Amino acid sequence: MEEHDGIEESSVRLTGSSVNGSGGGSDSRWVDGSEVDSESPPWSLLDESETREGQGPLRRRLVKKARRVDSFDVEAMEIAGDHGHHTKDISMWHTITLAFQTLGVVYGNLGTSPLYVFADVFSKVTIKSDVDILGALSLVMYTIALLPLAKYVFVVLKANDNGEGGTFALYSLICRYANVNMLPNRQTADEQISSFRLKLPTPELERALKIKDSLEKRSSLKTFLLLVVLMGTSMIIGDGILTPAISVMSAVSGLEDEIEGISTSGVVVISIVILVCLFSIQQFGTGKVGFLFAPVLALWFFSLGSIGIYNIVKYDITIVRAFNPVYIYLFFKKNSTDAWSALGGCVLCITGAEAMFADLGHFSVRAIQIAFTCVVFPCLLLAYMGQAAYLMKSPESAESIFYASVPDAIFWPVFVLATLAAMIASQAMISATFSCVKQSMALGCFPRLKIVHTSRKRMGIAEVGVMLVSTSLVTLVMLLIWQKNLFLALCFPLVFGSVELIYLLAVLSKTKEGGWLPLVFATCFLCVMYIWNYGSVLKYRSQVREKISMDFMLELGSTLGTVRVPGIGLLYNELVQGIPSIFGQFLLSLPAIHSTIVFVCIKYVPIPVVPQEERFLFRRVCPKDYHMFRCVARYGYKDVRKEDHHAFEQLLIESLEKFLRREAQDLALESNLNELEFDSVSVRSRDSGAPGVDGNGELRIPLMQDRRLEETGTSISEVSSELLSSVMSQDEDPSLEYELSALREAMDSGFTYMLAHGDVKAKKNSFFIKKLVINYFYGFMRRNCRAGTANMRTPHMNIIRVGMTYMV
């Protein structure tokens, strides 16, 4: 994909001087005939305080040539000043409540790790001395302290995207700062969304700009970054496939030793029944499930800590020696190869740590931090220390250390809690996986699905891979967005990345023992996501190349070469600018076309949520008598389209009427300012040295107006306010009233949804691999993913569909 031509959606290239008054330098940018100057927004959409000053926007309007105002920026820039994005102040009690709920959703995997960690570690290393136990315990303790606590709680959680976590959240954060998205549909208006902006510090800015420039210019770096993100996401999904079975079976296995006659087959049957119950409650949602599971996990962590303290005091209080990291060195020195193999089992103690970040969108950073530091971390340390203290007296119990260390009097209560906790352990990765899949769908990297239920995995290979991906992306965020000192930014991957790489190499030794299965799942999902993204990008570029020219539309005239009948036609397409080629197919296929045409583009932007009042952007297509508009409906990757088609239609029409009124006001102001400019030019012709022109030749407030102001003692800002008020209070433009009445008449006649049933085919001269990927793999996914009508929530009775093939 060497097409560095990101195919900008425009038809004219303009080159001119930079608008800074200095006249120095020039820049070139791609625009279409109605592109707005981002440095000179319409007066009516500026902050109220700036409008009162008069000299700012009014002066810029006088300096500039009149331009068309049918801009996408109209609604976005209006909202920018009035609906800023503010973080809500959350009370301490609410934060504590959220922290309590995180126990039930986020920490299930970490909480159930004492069920099987030491059993796995000591299946590789035979206990022959205290060094074996102390070394393994020290390794587990420092692994939990270094990765979940130091890395995730104190660093990674802060790299969130407006409260959303996960690899795709990091990717969207990077996409907002640097234009690295493979789909070339980014617009200037997107940057005006209140939650889009990034507050960037000034230090280290030059380095950050160099990194940004490199990412934007090199398509190979864009592809590599996307592959890294897809790899992390696919590992989370692959990591979640085997979790329910492994977690539940680990808990139920305690029955084999307690009840005679219970075999492995019986454990499997019981586990299946429990798993069916687990997935049957997913329909109630994360909030209800979390609040239901939280008390159970709270009791579980309390029991872990209590049993741990009991075992430490009863069996060997000197187990606290494991806080000395020297025992890790002695452990590896004594056991060498076996210790390296046991390191793969030690990774299980941090399985599920990535859920702390992936599930962040359901809670808050502070809640997750409080829950881990105050409850999860100390209880896990006590649990592992208690099991190690028991092994100091009974090393032969290593195979079933968890239930062996539980006092007989409370075995059954703990067994019930363990089983419930194992069920809940699956919920963390179920929620995390669902979040990742939905984010990837919104960013064009996964086929359309209705819902996905999965969870976590066994051997820990995918878990460590996800951690490495998170480390890489957070490092890039530090360099690019946080703009940290280079030394501090590189310390993060050197410390945490090195540890994770060591663990990854260790767990790869378990590939033959079953670790290959989650890797196969992850590879399959990686291929699916990349092929879908690759095909979607090629399809979009094909649509851009084949869009209808404006000259052709003008030749057709306002009748479009056919009959215009009352009604509103909503033509769905993916282009954010230009007229899609599928419109030509409708003109050829239909005997008549609607009196009002709106080209609707459902677009996902790299932010979690788009406020409802900033949803729609409009632009007029062709002259007024064509009654054609483009609408971009923007959604964040966490937005859920709950509105039905009636609500969507109502919102669209209200926003369109608002746009038409704003357009009329702006044109009226242009007319008034042009009159003032004409008067100013007349005065300047009589007195070229008048102060109405500054040293750079920029037209200021007209000289005649200045003299009148001096005579009356009226300020410039007062005149500006009067001018703006006169425009706002003038009678409605007859042409505006006519257009609004035509729009209402069309709305009364009803809406028709015009959809394209498009096939994507590789060109005949394409390479064999490309033909295989596009014609078969991508084509198969398009045919079997969720239909566009269901995804767009369009009514089946009002649909007109035509077919079209895109050659890529």
C-alpha positions in Angstrom: 0.0 0.0 0.0 2.5 2.6 -1.2 -0.3 5.0 -1.9 0.9 7.9 0.1 -1.7 9.8 -1.7 -4.0 9.6 1.3 -6.5 10.7 -1.4 -7.5 14.1 0.0 -11.1 14.6 -0.8 -10.8 17.8 -2.8 -10.8 19.0 -6.3 -8.8 22.3 -6.3 -5.4 23.1 -4.9 -4.9 26.6 -3.7 -1.6 28.2 -2.9 -1.3 31.5 -1.1 0.4 33.6 1.5 -0.1 32.7 5.1 -2.6 34.8 6.9 -0.5 36.4 9.6 0.1 39.9 8.5 3.7 39.4 7.9 3.3 38.4 4.4 6.2 36.0 4.7 6.2 32.5 3.5 3.5 30.5 1.8 1.7 27.3 2.4 -0.4 25.0 0.2 -3.4 23.1 1.4 -6.0 21.0 -0.2 -9.5 22.5 -0.2 -12.7 22.3 -2.2 -14.6 25.2 -3.5 -16.4 25.7 -0.2 -13.7 25.0 2.3 -13.7 27.4 5.2 -10.7 29.3 6.4 -10.0 27.7 9.8 -8.5 30.9 11.1 -11.5 33.1 10.3 -14.7 31.5 11.5 -18.1 33.1 10.9 -18.8 36.0 13.2 -22.1 34.6 14.5 -20.3 31.5 15.7 -17.6 33.1 17.8 -17.4 33.5 21.5 -19.7 36.2 22.8 -16.9 38.0 24.5 -14.9 38.2 21.2 -17.9 39.4 19.3 -18.4 42.3 21.7 -14.8 43.5 21.2 -15.7 44.1 17.6 -12.2 44.6 16.3 -11.3 40.9 16.1 -13.8 39.0 13.9 -15.1 42.2 12.2 -11.6 43.3 11.2 -10.7 39.9 9.8 -13.9 40.0 7.8 -13.0 43.4 6.3 -9.6 42.2 5.4 -10.7 39.0 3.7 -12.5 38.5 0.4 -16.1 37.4 0.6 -16.5 33.6 0.7 -19.1 31.0 0.6 -20.4 30.1 4.1 -21.9 26.7 3.4 -19.2 25.2 5.7 -19.0 22.1 7.8 -17.6 24.3 10.6 -20.8 26.2 11.2 -22.3 23.9 13.9 -19.0 22.8 15.3 -17.6 26.3 15.9 -20.9 27.4 17.4 -20.7 24.7 20.0 -17.0 25.2 20.7 -17.6 28.3 22.7 -20.7 27.3 24.5 -20.3 23.6 25.3 -16.8 23.1 26.5 -15.8 19.7 27.7 -15.5 19.7 31.5 -14.7 16.9 33.7 -17.4 16.4 36.3 -16.5 16.7 39.9 -17.1 13.3 41.5 -17.7 13.1 45.2 -15.5 10.9 47.4 -18.5 8.7 48.2 -19.3 8.1 44.6 -15.6 7.3 43.9 -15.7 4.8 46.8 -18.8 3.2 45.4 -17.2 2.9 42.0 -14.1 1.4 43.6 -16.3 -1.2 45.3 -17.9 -2.1 41.9 -14.5 -2.5 40.2 -13.9 -5.5 42.5 -16.7 -7.3 40.6 -15.8 -6.4 37.1 -12.1 -5.5 36.9 -10.2 -7.6 39.5 -11.8 -11.0 39.1 -8.8 -12.5 37.2 -6.2 -11.1 39.6 -8.3 -12.2 42.5 -8.5 -15.9 41.4 -4.9 -16.3 40.6 -4.0 -17.8 44.0 -6.1 -20.8 43.0 -3.4 -22.0 40.6 -0.2 -19.9 40.5 1.9 -21.9 43.1 0.5 -25.2 41.8 1.8 -24.3 38.3 5.2 -22.9 39.5 6.0 -25.9 41.7 5.0 -28.3 39.0 8.3 -27.2 37.3 10.4 -26.8 40.4 10.6 -29.4 43.1 10.7 -28.0 46.6 13.9 -29.1 48.2 14.8 -26.2 50.4 13.4 -22.9 51.8 15.1 -21.0 48.9 12.7 -22.6 46.5 9.7 -21.4 48.4 11.1 -17.9 49.3 12.4 -17.4 45.8 9.1 -18.2 44.1 7.2 -16.1 46.6 9.5 -13.1 46.1 9.2 -13.5 42.4 5.4 -13.4 42.6 5.4 -10.4 45.0 7.7 -8.2 42.9 5.9 -9.2 39.7 2.6 -7.9 41.1 4.3 -4.8 42.6 6.1 -3.9 39.4 3.5 -4.5 36.6 0.0 -4.1 37.9 0.9 -1.6 40.7 3.8 0.5 39.4 3.0 0.3 35.7 -0.7 0.2 35.4 -2.0 2.0 38.5 0.5 4.8 38.5 1.3 5.3 34.8 -0.8 3.6 32.2 -4.2 4.5 33.7 -3.2 8.2 33.2 -2.8 7.6 29.4 -6.6 7.3 28.9 -8.7 8.8 26.2 -11.2 11.0 28.0 -11.7 8.2 30.5 -11.5 5.3 28.1 -8.8 2.7 28.2 -7.4 -0.1 26.1 -5.1 -0.4 23.1 -7.6 1.2 20.7 -8.1 4.1 23.1 -4.4 4.8 23.0 -4.4 4.5 19.2 -7.3 7.0 19.0 -5.4 9.4 21.3 -2.4 9.2 19.0 -4.7 9.7 15.9 -6.1 12.9 17.4 -2.7 14.4 17.7 -1.1 13.0 14.5 -3.0 12.2 11.4 -2.0 8.5 11.3 -5.4 7.0 10.6 -5.3 4.8 7.5 -8.8 6.0 6.5 -8.4 9.5 5.0 -11.6 11.0 6.2 -10.4 13.4 8.8 -11.8 17.0 8.7 -10.8 20.3 10.3 -14.3 20.4 11.8 -13.6 17.3 13.8 -10.9 19.2 15.8 -13.6 21.6 17.0 -15.5 18.9 18.9 -15.3 19.8 22.6 -13.9 16.5 23.7 -11.5 16.2 20.7 -9.0 18.8 21.8 -5.8 17.9 23.6 -4.2 20.1 26.2 -0.6 19.9 25.2 2.3 21.2 27.3 5.0 23.4 25.7 8.3 21.7 26.8 9.8 19.2 24.4 7.5 20.5 21.7 10.0 20.4 18.9 10.8 16.8 19.4 7.1 15.9 19.5 6.5 17.8 16.3 9.3 15.9 14.6 7.8 12.6 15.7 4.3 13.7 14.5 5.8 14.8 11.2 7.5 11.4 10.7 4.3 9.5 11.5 2.2 11.5 9.2 4.5 11.4 6.2 5.6 7.7 6.2 2.8 5.3 5.3 5.0 2.4 6.5 5.0 3.9 10.0 1.2 4.3 9.9 0.8 0.6 8.9 3.3 -0.6 11.6 1.4 1.4 14.3 -1.9 0.0 13.1 -0.5 -3.6 13.2 0.8 -3.1 16.7 -2.6 -1.9 17.9 -4.4 -4.7 16.1 -1.9 -7.2 17.6 -2.7 -6.0 21.1 -6.4 -6.1 20.5 -6.4 -9.5 18.9 -4.4 -10.8 21.8 -7.0 -9.5 24.3 -9.7 -11.3 22.3 -7.6 -14.5 22.0 -6.7 -14.2 25.7 -10.4 -14.1 26.5 -11.6 -17.3 24.8 -10.4 -19.8 27.4 -10.7 -17.9 30.6 -14.2 -19.1 31.8 -13.3 -22.7 31.4 -9.9 -22.5 33.1 -10.9 -20.3 36.0 -14.1 -22.3 36.8 -12.3 -25.6 36.5 -9.5 -24.5 38.8 -12.1 -23.6 41.5 -14.2 -26.8 41.1 -11.2 -29.0 41.1 -11.2 -28.8 44.9 -14.1 -31.3 44.9 -11.8 -34.1 43.7 -9.9 -34.2 47.0 -12.8 -33.4 49.3 -15.5 -35.8 47.9 -14.7 -39.4 46.9 -16.0 -40.5 43.5 -15.7 -37.0 41.9 -13.4 -37.5 38.9 -12.1 -35.1 36.3 -15.1 -35.8 34.1 -17.4 -34.7 36.9 -15.5 -31.5 37.4 -15.9 -30.8 33.6 -19.7 -31.3 33.8 -20.1 -29.1 36.8 -17.9 -26.4 35.2 -20.1 -26.4 32.0 -23.2 -25.9 34.1 -21.6 -23.0 35.9 -20.4 -21.4 32.6 -23.9 -21.6 31.1 -25.2 -19.7 34.2 -22.4 -17.1 33.8 -23.2 -16.2 30.2 -26.9 -16.2 30.8 -26.6 -13.1 33.0 -24.6 -11.0 30.5 -27.8 -9.5 29.2 -28.2 -7.4 32.3 -25.3 -5.1 31.5 -22.0 -4.2 33.2 -23.4 -1.9 35.8 -25.9 -4.4 37.3 -23.5 -7.3 36.9 -20.7 -5.3 38.6 -22.8 -4.3 41.5 -24.0 -7.9 41.9 -20.5 -9.4 41.7 -18.8 -6.7 43.9 -20.0 -8.1 47.3 -18.9 -11.6 46.4 -15.4 -10.4 45.3 -15.2 -8.3 48.4 -15.8 -11.3 50.6 -13.4 -13.3 48.5 -10.5 -10.8 48.9 -11.3 -10.6 52.7 -11.1 -14.4 52.9 -7.8 -14.5 51.0 -6.3 -11.9 53.3 -7.7 -13.5 56.5 -6.6 -17.1 55.5 -3.2 -15.7 54.6 -2.7 -14.0 57.9 -3.9 -17.2 59.7 -1.3 -19.3 57.8 1.5 -16.9 58.3 1.0 -16.7 62.1 0.3 -20.5 62.5 3.0 -22.0 60.2 6.0 -19.7 59.6 6.0 -15.9 60.2 9.6 -15.8 58.9 8.1 -16.0 55.4 8.4 -12.2 55.4 12.0 -12.8 54.3 10.7 -13.0 50.8 10.6 -9.2 50.7 14.3 -9.4 50.1 14.7 -9.7 46.3 18.0 -11.6 46.8 16.0 -14.8 47.0 15.0 -14.3 43.4 18.6 -14.5 42.4 19.2 -17.5 44.7 16.1 -19.2 43.2 17.4 -18.9 39.6 20.9 -19.8 40.7 19.8 -23.0 42.3 17.2 -24.2 39.7 18.5 -22.6 36.5 16.5 -24.2 33.6 13.6 -25.3 35.8 13.4 -21.8 37.3 13.1 -20.4 33.8 10.3 -22.7 33.1 8.6 -21.8 36.4 8.7 -18.2 35.4 6.0 -18.9 32.9 3.8 -20.1 35.7 4.6 -17.0 37.7 3.0 -14.9 34.9 -0.3 -16.2 35.9 -0.3 -14.0 39.0 -0.8 -10.9 36.8 -3.3 -12.5 34.3 -6.1 -10.0 34.0 -4.0 -6.9 34.8 -4.7 -5.5 31.3 -8.4 -5.5 32.3 -7.6 -2.6 34.7 -6.9 -0.4 31.7 -9.3 -2.0 29.2 -12.3 -1.7 31.6 -11.5 1.9 32.5 -14.4 3.3 30.5 -16.9 1.6 32.9 -15.4 3.3 36.0 -12.8 6.0 36.7 -9.0 6.1 37.2 -9.3 7.1 40.9 -11.8 4.2 41.6 -9.5 1.6 40.0 -6.5 3.0 41.8 -8.2 3.0 45.2 -9.5 -0.6 44.8 -6.2 -2.0 43.8 -3.9 -0.3 46.3 -6.3 -0.6 49.3 -7.9 -4.0 48.8 -6.5 -6.1 45.9 -2.8 -5.7 46.3 -2.5 -6.3 50.1 -5.0 -9.2 50.0 -3.1 -10.9 47.2 0.3 -10.5 49.0 -1.2 -12.0 52.2 -2.7 -14.9 50.2 0.5 -15.8 48.5 2.5 -15.4 51.7 0.1 -17.6 53.6 0.4 -20.4 51.0 4.1 -20.1 51.1 4.1 -20.3 54.9 2.0 -23.5 54.6 4.5 -25.0 52.1 7.3 -24.4 54.5 5.7 -27.0 56.8 4.0 -29.2 54.1 5.9 -29.0 50.8 4.2 -32.1 49.5 0.9 -30.2 49.2 2.2 -28.0 46.4 0.0 -29.7 43.8 -3.2 -28.5 45.5 -1.8 -25.8 47.7 -4.8 -23.5 47.8 -7.4 -25.9 49.2 -4.8 -27.6 51.3 -4.0 -24.3 53.1 -7.6 -23.6 53.8 -8.7 -24.6 57.4 -11.0 -27.6 57.4 -13.7 -25.7 59.3 -14.3 -23.2 56.5 -13.6 -25.4 53.5 -17.1 -25.3 52.1 -17.7 -21.6 52.5 -14.4 -20.9 50.8 -15.2 -23.4 48.1 -18.5 -21.7 47.3 -16.7 -18.3 47.3 -13.9 -19.6 45.1 -16.4 -21.0 42.6 -18.3 -17.7 42.5 -15.1 -15.8 42.2 -14.0 -18.0 39.3 -17.2 -17.2 37.5 -16.7 -13.5 38.1 -13.1 -13.8 36.9 -14.4 -14.4 33.5 -16.5 -11.2 33.6 -13.4 -8.9 33.6 -12.2 -10.1 30.3 -15.7 -10.4 28.9 -16.2 -6.7 29.5 -12.7 -5.8 28.3 -13.1 -7.9 25.1 -16.5 -6.4 24.4 -15.0 -2.9 24.7 -12.1 -3.7 22.4 -14.3 -5.2 19.7 -16.7 -2.2 19.8 -13.8 0.2 19.6 -12.3 -1.7 16.7 -15.6 -1.7 14.8 -16.0 2.0 15.3 -12.5 2.7 13.9 -13.1 0.5 10.9 -11.0 -2.5 11.9 -13.7 -5.1 12.5 -16.7 -6.4 10.6 -20.1 -5.1 11.9 -21.4 -7.3 14.7 -24.3 -6.9 17.1 -22.7 -8.2 20.3 -19.7 -10.3 21.3 -19.2 -12.4 24.5 -15.8 -13.7 25.3 -13.2 -13.5 28.2 -9.6 -14.4 29.2 -7.1 -17.2 28.7 -4.8 -19.7 30.3 -1.1 -19.9 29.8 -0.5 -16.1 29.9 1.2 -15.8 26.5 -1.3 -13.3 25.1 -1.5 -11.4 28.4 2.2 -10.6 28.3 2.0 -9.7 24.6 -0.8 -7.2 25.3 1.3 -5.7 28.1 4.2 -5.2 25.7 1.9 -3.5 23.2 0.5 -1.2 25.9 4.1 -0.3 27.0 5.0 0.6 23.4 1.9 2.8 22.9 2.2 4.5 26.2 5.8 5.3 25.4 4.7 6.9 22.2 2.0 8.9 24.1 4.7 10.1 26.5 6.9 11.3 23.6 4.2 12.7 21.4 1.5 14.0 23.6 2.8 14.2 27.2 6.1 15.4 25.8 8.0 14.1 28.7 11.8 14.4 29.1 13.4 11.9 26.7 15.3 10.1 29.5 12.1 9.6 31.6 10.1 8.6 28.6 12.7 5.9 27.6 13.0 4.6 31.2 9.4 3.4 31.0 10.0 0.9 28.2 13.4 0.0 29.4 12.2 -1.0 32.9 8.8 -2.4 32.2 9.4 -3.5 28.6 12.4 -5.5 29.7 10.6 -7.4 32.4 7.7 -8.1 30.1 10.0 -9.3 27.3 11.7 -11.7 29.8 8.3 -13.1 30.8 7.2 -13.4 27.2 10.3 -15.5 26.3 9.6 -17.6 29.4 6.0 -18.3 28.6 6.8 -19.1 25.0 8.4 -22.3 26.3 4.8 -23.3 27.2 3.6 -23.2 23.6 3.8 -27.0 23.4 1.7 -27.4 26.6 -1.3 -25.6 25.1 -0.1 -22.1 24.9 -0.3 -22.3 21.1 -4.1 -22.2 21.2 -4.6 -18.6 22.3 -1.9 -17.5 19.9 -3.7 -19.2 17.0 -6.9 -17.3 18.1 -5.0 -14.0 18.3 -3.4 -14.6 14.9 -6.8 -15.3 13.3 -8.4 -12.2 14.8 -5.3 -10.1 13.7 -5.8 -11.3 10.1 -9.5 -10.5 10.2 -9.1 -7.0 11.6 -6.2 -6.1 9.2 -8.0 -7.4 6.1 -11.2 -5.6 7.1 -9.3 -2.3 7.6 -7.3 -2.8 4.4 -10.4 -3.5 2.3 -12.3 -0.6 3.8 -9.5 1.8 3.1 -9.2 0.6 -0.6 -13.0 0.9 -1.0 -13.0 4.5 0.4 -10.2 5.5 -1.9 -12.1 4.1 -4.8 -15.1 6.1 -3.9 -13.0 9.3 -3.7 -11.5 8.7 -7.1 -14.9 8.0 -8.7 -16.9 10.8 -7.2 -19.0 13.0 -9.5 -17.5 16.3 -10.6 -19.2 19.6 -9.8 -19.1 20.6 -13.5 -21.2 17.5 -14.4 -23.8 18.5 -11.8 -24.0 22.0 -13.1 -24.5 20.8 -16.6 -27.5 18.7 -15.4 -29.1 21.8 -13.9 -31.4 22.0 -10.9 -33.7 19.3 -12.2 -30.7 16.9 -12.3 -31.8 15.7 -15.7 -35.0 14.1 -14.3 -38.2 14.9 -12.5 -38.0 16.3 -8.9 -40.9 15.1 -6.7 -41.7 16.1 -3.1 -39.8 14.3 -0.4 -36.4 14.0 1.2 -34.0 11.4 0.0 -31.3 10.4 2.4 -28.4 8.9 0.4 -26.1 7.0 2.7 -22.4 6.9 1.7 -19.0 7.0 3.3 -17.6 10.2 1.7 -17.2 13.3 3.9 -16.8 15.5 0.9 -17.9 15.4 -2.7 -20.8 13.7 -4.5 -20.6 9.9 -4.5 -20.7 8.0 -7.7 -23.6 5.9 -6.5 -25.8 9.0 -6.9 -25.3 8.7 -10.6 -26.6 5.2 -10.4 -29.8 6.4 -8.7 -30.3 9.1 -11.4 -30.0 6.4 -14.1 -32.2 3.8 -12.3 -35.0 6.0 -10.9 -37.7 7.7 -13.0 -37.7 10.7 -10.6 -35.6 12.0 -7.7 -36.6 13.8 -4.5 -37.0 17.5 -4.2 -34.4 17.6 -1.3 -31.4 15.4 -1.3 -29.1 14.9 1.7 -25.9 12.9 1.4 -25.6 11.3 4.8 -22.2 10.0 6.1 -22.1 8.1 9.4 -18.6 8.8 10.6 -16.8 7.6 13.7 -14.2 10.0 15.0 -11.3 9.0 17.3 -12.9 10.1 20.6 -15.1 8.2 23.0 -18.3 10.2 22.8 -19.6 13.1 20.6 -22.0 15.4 22.4 -25.5 15.2 20.9 -25.5 19.0 20.1 -22.3 18.5 18.1 -23.5 15.5 16.2 -24.3 16.9 12.7 -22.3 18.9 10.2 -23.8 20.4 7.1 -22.7 21.8 3.8 -24.6 22.9 0.8 -23.9 21.0 -2.4 -24.4 22.9 -5.7 -26.4 26.1 -5.9 -29.4 26.9 -3.8 -32.0 25.9 -6.3 -30.6 22.3 -6.3 -31.7 21.8 -2.7 -28.9 19.3 -2.1 -26.9 19.1 1.2 -24.2 17.0 2.7 -24.6 15.8 6.3 -21.9 14.2 8.4 -23.3 12.5 11.5 -20.4 12.0 13.8 -20.2 9.3 16.6 -17.5 8.4 19.0 -16.3 4.8 19.3 -18.2 4.4 22.6 -21.4 6.0 21.3 -24.4 3.7 21.0 -26.9 4.7 18.4 -30.1 4.3 20.4 -32.3 6.7 18.4 -34.8 5.2 16.0 -35.2 6.5 12.5 -37.9 9.0 13.5 -35.6 10.6 16.2 -32.7 10.6 13.7 -34.9 12.3 11.0 -36.1 14.9 13.5 -32.6 15.7 14.7 -31.3 15.9 11.1 -34.0 18.3 10.0 -33.7 20.6 13.1 -29.9 20.8 12.5 -30.5 21.5 8.8 -32.9 24.4 9.5 -30.4 25.8 12.0 -27.7 25.6 9.4 -29.8 27.4 6.8 -30.6 30.3 9.2 -26.9 30.6 10.1 -26.0 30.7 6.5 -28.5 33.5 5.8 -27.2 35.5 8.7 -23.6 35.1 7.5 -24.5 36.1 4.0 -26.3 39.2 5.2 -23.3 40.2 7.3 -21.1 39.7 4.2 -23.3 42.1 2.2 -23.2 44.8 4.9 -19.5 44.5 5.3 -18.9 44.7 1.6 -20.8 47.9 1.6 -18.6 49.3 4.3 -15.5 48.1 2.4 -16.7 49.9 -0.7 -17.2 53.1 1.3 -13.7 52.7 2.8 -12.1 52.2 -0.6 -13.8 55.4 -1.8 -12.3 57.3 1.1 -8.9 55.8 0.6 -8.9 56.9 -3.0 -9.1 60.5 -1.8 -6.5 60.1 1.0 -4.0 57.3 0.4 -2.3 58.2 3.7 -5.3 57.7 5.8 -5.0 55.7 9.0 -7.7 53.3 7.8 -4.9 51.1 6.4 -2.2 49.7 8.7 1.5 49.3 7.9 0.9 45.8 6.3 -1.7 47.1 3.9 -4.6 45.4 5.8 -7.9 47.2 5.7 -9.1 48.2 9.2 -12.3 50.1 10.3 -13.1 52.5 7.5 -11.7 56.1 7.8 -15.1 57.7 7.3 -16.5 55.7 10.2 -13.4 56.6 12.3 -14.1 60.3 11.8 -17.8 59.9 12.6 -16.8 58.0 15.7 -14.5 60.8 16.8 -17.2 63.4 16.3 -19.8 61.5 18.3 -17.5 59.9 20.8 -18.8 56.4 20.0 -16.4 53.5 20.3 -15.6 51.0 17.6 -16.9 48.1 19.6 -20.3 49.8 20.0 -20.6 50.3 16.2 -19.7 46.7 15.7 -22.3 45.5 18.2 -24.9 47.7 16.4 -24.0 46.3 13.1 -24.3 42.7 14.3 -27.6 43.5 16.1 -29.0 45.0 12.9 -28.2 41.8 11.0 -29.7 39.6 13.7 -32.9 41.7 14.0 -33.6 42.2 10.3 -36.6 40.6 8.6 -36.2 37.1 7.4 -34.7 36.8 3.9 -37.5 35.8 1.5 -35.2 33.2 -0.1 -34.6 31.7 3.3 -38.3 31.5 4.0 -38.9 29.9 0.7 -36.2 27.3 1.3 -37.5 26.5 4.8 -41.0 26.1 3.5 -39.8 23.9 0.7 -37.9 21.8 3.3 -41.0 21.4 5.5 -43.1 20.4 2.5 -40.5 17.8 1.5 -40.5 16.5 5.1 -44.3 16.2 5.1 -44.0 14.0 2.0 -41.7 11.6 3.9 -38.2 10.3 3.9 -36.6 7.7 1.6 -33.4 5.9 2.5 -31.2 5.4 -0.6 -28.6 2.7 0.0 -25.9 1.2 -2.1 -25.3 -2.5 -2.3 -21.7 -2.4 -3.2 -19.3 -5.2 -4.1 -15.6 -4.7 -3.9 -13.3 -6.4 -6.4 -9.6 -6.2 -7.1 -8.6 -4.9 -10.5 -7.6 -7.5 -13.1 -4.0 -6.4 -13.1 -3.6 -6.7 -9.3 -1.3 -9.2 -7.7 -2.6 -12.6 -6.8 -2.4 -12.0 -3.0 -4.5 -8.8 -3.3 -7.1 -10.6 -5.4 -7.2 -13.4 -2.9 -7.6 -11.0 0.1 -10.1 -8.6 -1.5 -12.2 -10.9 -3.7 -12.5 -13.8 -1.2 -11.6 -13.0 2.4 -12.8 -9.4 2.5 -15.8 -10.2 0.3 -16.7 -13.1 2.6 -16.7 -10.9 5.6 -18.8 -8.2 3.9 -21.4 -10.8 2.9 -21.6 -12.2 6.4 -21.3 -9.2 8.7 -24.2 -7.3 10.0 -26.2 -5.7 7.2 -25.9 -2.0 6.6 -29.6 -1.4 7.2 -29.4 -2.8 10.7 -26.3 -0.9 11.5 -27.8 2.4 10.2 -31.2 1.7 11.8 -33.1 2.5 8.6 -36.7 1.4 8.1 -37.1 -1.4 5.7 -40.3 0.0 4.1 -38.6 3.2 3.0 -35.4 1.8 1.4 -34.3 2.1 -2.2 -31.2 0.1 -3.0 -29.0 0.0 -6.1 -26.0 -2.2 -6.8 -22.5 -1.0 -7.6 -19.1 -2.6 -7.9 -16.0 -0.8 -6.7 -12.7 -1.7 -8.4 -9.8 -1.3 -6.0 
